[in-house]
């Protein structure tokens, strides 16, 4: 095993055990990844809602620009 890989694993184990406060724990990393994925899904949904809203607004008021 490369010494740098071993050092990274030791740092992660220390973070998971509460011995280090600076890096994220494994659980926090998993939660962050899940939140980022959810955020991306919500952004896609919001874009679809904006597009639908603009479409229906233009159908209701044909003089409206857009």
N, C-alpha and C positions, 0 to 999 in steps of 0.2 A: 504494500500500500504506500502510496506517495505520502511524504510527511505533511504536505499541505492538506491533503484529504483527511488525514488523521487529526490534524489540528482543527479542521472545520467540524468534524464529528465530536470532538471533545468540547468545543465551544457550544455546539448545539445541545449536547447532553447537560452541560452546566446551566444553560439557559432553561432547559426543561425542568431541571431540579431546583431552580430559583437561586442558583449561585451567581448568576450574571443578570444584570438588569437591562443591558443595552440591546442584545439581539432578541428577535421575536422567538417565542417558544414554538414548538411544532404545532400545537393546537391553535395558536394565534396565526401562524402561517396558513393553516388550513381554513380558518375562519376568514382571513383576509382574501384568500383565493375565492371562496364561496361568495363573499360579498361583492367582489369585483365582477364575478360572473353574473350575479343577480343584477348588479348595476347596469351591465351591458344589455341584459335582456330588457330592463325597464327603459333604457334609453331607446332601444329599437321600438318598443311598444309606444313610447311617447311620440316618436317620429311618425309612426303609422297613424296615431290619433291626430297629430297636427295636419297630416296630409288629408285625412278624411274630413276633418273640420273645415279645411280650406275648400275642399271639393263641395261639401254640402252648403257652405256659405255662398259659394258662387252659383249654385243651383237655385238657392232661395232668392238671391239678389243678383240678377245678371249684369247689372250696371256696376257692380263692385269689381274693382281691379284685382287681378290675381290669377 
